[in-house]
Amino acid sequence: MDHARSVVFRHGRPRVRDWPVWSLPKSLIALLSVVTCGYLAWIGVYAANYQPSLSNIGLFAALLACVAFSVEMSRRASQPDGVSKDVYAVWELPMVFLLPGIYALIVPAIRLALTQWRVGRVPAYRRVYTAATIGIGYGCARLVYESMMPQGLPARTYLWSDTPMWLVAAGSGVIAQWVINQVLIGAALKLNDPTARVRDELFGREGLHNDATELCAALLVAVGMTISFLTLIIALPLATLLQRSVRHTLLLNEARADAKTGLLNSATWEREAVAEVARAVRTSSPLAVALLDLDRFKQINDTYGHLIGDEVLRQIADTMTGVLREYDVAGRFGGEEFVMLLPQTRAPDAFKIADRVRARIGRLPIVTNSGEHVAVTVSIGVAALDAGSSRELTDLLAAADAALYRAKASGRDQVHMISTSRGLSAVRSPAGDTAMSAAAAALWRPANAPQRAELAADGFEDDEFQLPVADGDASSATTSAVAV
């Protein structure tokens, strides 16, 4: 949990290798340049007025040793895409309050260089921007702190003469550092990917709790260091325990997520979906489930290779996350199949959301190393649980699977839906052996006038029945929603 958060940028191209800085969006490159130049200029200002002191150098060396120890503890941990955190602020923030300003500004650069060497190599611009954002945050914290301190009074003297006011000054500096860091990292995430959910990345409940715990620990270390350097001997095991708890949280999150896409894995999604469906039935609320399957995914793997296939899966997951609402739940069922749970969603809205996902995926800018564009389409089956209906998740999944099968059979790159206005039953392809009711058989024919009338009564518009087909498909694509 690095309260001074670091960021790993993701690009809209295959992540077969690390892309150079010039492949980033121009707006993001501008932000990196401005922040980095400001950081270096600030270091220059402090360096011009720096006067070395053995006591300050000794305190800096002791705290830096704790930072290095924390880096070594992180060696076995992989560095994920997006925002990563650890407990370095426990040792770095005390430098803001107890040492001249230059120490707090240079320590992130030293630590990130050590991380690059000992933990894992990533493109240099990632480390540079992370160090700059952390350093600027520390610089702002010191400005706020100094503005609330009496002029000319040493920090340790003021701490013991007026402890409450010192804590207020230091706490205000800590909050300023947190806000600055969140803003700079959030801006980078948004410029790199406009669909990124910055709120989920930076302001999750568990993340905020960990941030608060780390900042409080940093203040306690700062207070203890005014008593004796030996305080570090007591603080180090506690910080180690905090770091382990953060790693444990990360492991739990990884256990819930699909490693390739970052979405919930099938078991976790199913647990959450079962609870959500039960809640919808209990409160008579609408709900929908959608199954998404890539069209001709084996052909993509065979033509372009599995690395490109993996990139397709990741970008589809990112697209789903960007289109869906905060309370929707997306997961990966395995292979090339994904699933979406849409709470508080009526049948017409569920259809629109699914079609929006389908259209956005069809426009994905996936390009191979040779510059060849990879065409990606998906078929989606939707099952809607209307308000007042009483069904289980297995019923909805079976119906969504039947609708997905029909979308595939009708030409792919389509959305098909089943509603539960008059009960729900899974249906199969007419080519299959399963016997079907008359209503189920009607599902496998193009939407006729009576079906259109029924759908219009549910809120569908005429233009929602027609969807484009993938290149090479001769059939006329139709989207049918039927109450069975």
Number of C-alpha atoms within 10 A of each C-alpha: 24 19 25 28 24 24 21 20 21 16 14 17 19 22 14 12 8 12 15 10 16 9 11 17 13 13 12 20 17 12 16 22 14 13 19 21 13 16 23 15 12 17 20 13 12 15 14 9 11 13 9 9 9 8 10 16 12 12 17 20 12 15 23 19 13 21 23 17 14 20 19 14 14 19 13 10 12 10 17 10 11 14 19 18 21 23 28 27 25 28 28 26 26 25 26 26 25 21 16 19 22 22 22 27 26 18 22 26 19 15 20 20 17 16 19 15 11 15 19 14 12 14 14 14 17 17 21 18 25 25 27 26 28 31 29 25 28 33 24 22 27 27 15 19 22 17 11 16 16 10 8 6 10 11 17 17 12 15 16 13 11 10 14 12 14 22 16 13 20 25 18 17 27 27 17 21 25 22 14 20 25 23 15 21 25 21 16 22 23 14 19 20 19 12 15 18 16 20 10 11 16 16 14 12 10 10 18 13 11 21 22 16 15 24 20 15 22 24 21 16 24 24 21 17 19 16 11 9 14 11 16 19 10 11 20 17 11 13 22 16 12 20 22 17 14 19 17 12 15 16 13 11 13 15 13 17 20 19 11 13 19 19 25 24 23 18 15 16 21 18 10 13 21 14 11 19 25 15 14 22 19 13 11 16 18 21 25 28 29 30 29 24 25 23 20 13 18 13 11 18 15 10 12 14 13 13 14 22 21 18 20 27 21 19 21 25 20 19 18 27 22 17 15 18 12 11 10 15 21 25 26 26 20 11 10 19 17 24 28 22 25 26 23 19 21 20 28 19 16 24 27 14 19 28 20 16 22 24 17 16 23 16 11 19 16 18 16 16 12 6 8 10 12 17 17 21 24 26 28 31 29 31 33 31 33 24 20 15 20 16 17 14 18 12 15 26 20 18 29 29 27 26 33 28 21 28 26 21 16 23 21 27 27 27 35 31 31 31 26 22 17 11 13 22 19 19 25 21 18 16 7 8 8 10 12 16 11 9 13 21 14 16 26 18 13 15 19 10 9 9 17 18 14 14 23 14 10 15 13 19 12 11 7 17 18 15 19 16 19 19 11 7 13 10 12 12 22 21 22 25 27 23 20 20
